[in-house]
């Protein structure tokens, strides 16, 4: 069985690091892993996505629409933008964060006021978290992506020790303990 994970967000939120941690955890658990990422306009606040696939043998890094087991989104509109990748019974873990795009701040578009209603109607299994708020409570806004990872780890079949080792492998030494605690907070949210 192959597991498919889509991560979505905006440049600078840590989507690529989160993908690296998932891939490292899956590899550490003995699975074959492939990844791919798209981060074209990330430096200008644009969309960033990553796809992670793992299983006994994975032949392609691409996830087809409607086949993702888990969608993790660090920005709520990005969750809606990539919802079509998720299986009908898949898990969506979505941060409550709203990052206002340039088209909205320039007056050319409006940010939806009914995002939570849209998310609830779009996803059968939704975990809607305040990742930035939880990260600030821990003293570091950069922990939001690790909190999201903790929450989405509940929808995957990887052992907790593989996640812990992946965090140790991918995070710089002075930040490991804070990220391990953030991951656990996400698992419990």
C-alpha positions as CSV (number, residue, x, y, z in Angstrom):
1,X,0.0,0.0,0.0
2,X,1.3,3.4,-0.9
3,X,0.5,6.4,1.2
4,X,0.1,9.9,-0.4
5,X,0.6,13.2,1.4
6,X,0.1,16.7,0.0
7,X,1.5,19.7,1.8
8,X,0.4,23.2,0.8
9,X,1.2,26.7,2.1
10,X,2.8,29.9,1.2
11,X,6.5,30.7,0.8
12,X,8.4,30.8,4.1
13,X,6.0,28.7,6.2
14,X,8.3,25.6,6.2
15,X,6.4,23.3,3.8
16,X,9.6,22.0,2.3
17,X,11.1,21.2,5.7
18,X,7.9,19.5,6.7
19,X,8.1,17.3,3.5
20,X,11.7,16.5,4.3
21,X,10.7,15.4,7.8
22,X,7.9,13.1,6.5
23,X,10.2,11.6,4.0
24,X,12.9,11.0,6.6
25,X,10.4,9.4,9.0
26,X,9.0,7.1,6.2
27,X,12.5,6.1,5.1
28,X,13.5,5.5,8.8
29,X,10.5,3.2,9.1
30,X,11.8,1.1,6.2
31,X,9.6,2.5,3.3
32,X,10.6,3.5,-0.2
33,X,10.0,7.2,-0.5
34,X,9.6,9.7,-3.3
35,X,9.0,13.5,-3.1
36,X,8.4,16.4,-5.3
37,X,7.8,20.1,-4.7
38,X,6.6,23.2,-6.5
39,X,7.7,26.6,-5.1
40,X,7.8,28.9,-8.1
41,X,6.8,32.2,-6.7
42,X,7.4,31.3,-3.0
43,X,9.8,34.3,-2.4
44,X,6.9,36.6,-3.3
45,X,4.4,35.0,-1.0
46,X,3.3,32.5,-3.6
47,X,2.0,29.0,-3.2
48,X,4.3,26.2,-2.2
49,X,3.3,22.5,-2.4
50,X,5.1,19.3,-1.7
51,X,4.1,15.7,-2.4
52,X,5.4,12.8,-0.4
53,X,4.7,9.2,-1.3
54,X,5.9,6.1,0.6
55,X,5.3,2.4,0.5
56,X,6.9,-0.9,-0.2
57,X,7.9,0.3,-3.7
58,X,7.0,3.7,-5.1
59,X,7.6,4.3,-8.8
60,X,6.5,8.0,-9.2
61,X,6.7,11.1,-7.0
62,X,3.4,12.4,-8.4
63,X,0.1,12.2,-6.6
64,X,-3.0,12.0,-8.8
65,X,-6.1,14.1,-8.0
66,X,-8.4,12.3,-5.6
67,X,-5.7,9.9,-4.2
68,X,-4.0,11.7,-1.3
69,X,-4.5,10.1,2.1
70,X,-3.6,13.3,3.9
71,X,-3.6,17.0,3.0
72,X,-1.6,19.3,5.4
73,X,-2.1,23.0,4.8
74,X,-0.4,25.8,6.7
75,X,-2.7,28.4,5.1
76,X,-6.4,27.9,4.9
77,X,-7.1,29.1,1.4
78,X,-4.2,26.9,0.2
79,X,-6.1,23.9,1.7
80,X,-9.1,24.8,-0.5
81,X,-6.9,25.2,-3.5
82,X,-5.5,21.7,-3.2
83,X,-8.6,19.9,-1.8
84,X,-9.2,18.1,-5.1
85,X,-6.1,16.0,-4.4
86,X,-7.6,14.4,-1.2
87,X,-9.5,11.1,-1.2
88,X,-13.1,11.6,-0.1
89,X,-12.3,9.9,3.2
90,X,-8.9,11.4,3.5
91,X,-7.7,13.5,6.5
92,X,-7.3,17.3,6.0
93,X,-5.2,19.0,8.7
94,X,-5.5,22.8,8.2
95,X,-4.0,25.7,10.0
96,X,-6.3,28.6,10.7
97,X,-3.7,31.0,9.4
98,X,-4.8,33.5,6.7
99,X,-2.1,35.1,4.7
100,X,-3.4,37.9,2.6
101,X,-2.2,37.7,-1.0
102,X,-1.1,40.7,-3.0
103,X,-4.3,40.6,-5.1
104,X,-6.3,41.1,-2.0
105,X,-4.1,43.8,-0.4
106,X,-4.1,45.7,-3.7
107,X,-7.9,45.6,-3.9
108,X,-8.2,43.4,-6.9
109,X,-9.7,40.5,-5.0
110,X,-11.4,39.8,-1.7
111,X,-10.3,37.2,0.9
112,X,-13.3,35.0,1.6
113,X,-15.1,35.6,4.9
114,X,-16.6,32.1,5.1
115,X,-13.4,30.0,4.9
116,X,-14.2,27.8,7.9
117,X,-17.6,27.0,6.5
118,X,-16.0,26.1,3.1
119,X,-13.4,23.9,4.8
120,X,-16.1,22.1,6.8
121,X,-18.2,21.4,3.7
122,X,-15.2,20.4,1.6
123,X,-13.5,17.9,4.0
124,X,-15.2,15.0,5.6
125,X,-12.3,14.6,8.1
126,X,-11.0,18.0,9.1
127,X,-8.6,18.9,11.9
128,X,-8.7,22.8,11.9
129,X,-5.9,24.1,14.2
130,X,-4.5,27.4,15.2
131,X,-0.9,26.4,14.4
132,X,0.6,29.9,14.6
133,X,-1.1,30.5,18.0
134,X,0.1,27.2,19.3
135,X,3.6,28.0,18.1
136,X,3.6,31.5,19.7
137,X,2.5,29.9,23.0
138,X,5.8,27.9,22.7
139,X,7.8,31.0,22.0
140,X,8.7,30.5,18.4
141,X,6.4,31.1,15.4
142,X,8.6,28.8,13.3
143,X,7.1,25.8,15.1
144,X,3.8,26.0,13.3
145,X,4.9,23.5,10.6
146,X,6.0,20.9,13.2
147,X,2.7,21.3,15.0
148,X,0.9,20.6,11.8
149,X,3.1,17.6,11.2
150,X,2.2,16.2,14.6
151,X,-1.5,16.5,13.8
152,X,-1.2,14.9,10.4
153,X,1.0,12.1,11.8
154,X,-2.2,10.7,13.4
155,X,-3.5,9.9,9.9
156,X,-0.4,8.0,8.9
157,X,1.0,4.6,9.8
158,X,4.5,5.7,10.8
159,X,5.8,4.9,14.3
160,X,6.4,7.8,16.7
161,X,10.0,6.9,17.1
162,X,10.5,7.3,13.3
163,X,9.0,10.8,13.6
164,X,11.2,11.7,16.5
165,X,14.4,10.5,14.7
166,X,13.3,12.4,11.6
167,X,13.0,15.6,13.5
168,X,16.4,15.0,15.0
169,X,17.8,14.4,11.5
170,X,16.3,17.4,9.9
171,X,16.3,20.2,12.6
172,X,19.3,22.1,13.8
173,X,20.5,21.0,17.2
174,X,19.4,24.0,19.4
175,X,15.8,23.7,18.1
176,X,15.3,19.9,18.3
177,X,13.7,19.8,21.8
178,X,11.3,22.7,20.9
179,X,10.3,20.9,17.7
180,X,9.8,17.5,19.4
181,X,7.5,19.3,21.9
182,X,5.6,21.1,19.1
183,X,5.2,17.8,17.3
184,X,3.7,16.2,20.4
185,X,1.4,19.1,20.9
186,X,0.1,18.7,17.3
187,X,-0.5,15.0,17.9
188,X,-2.6,15.8,20.9
189,X,-4.6,18.6,19.3
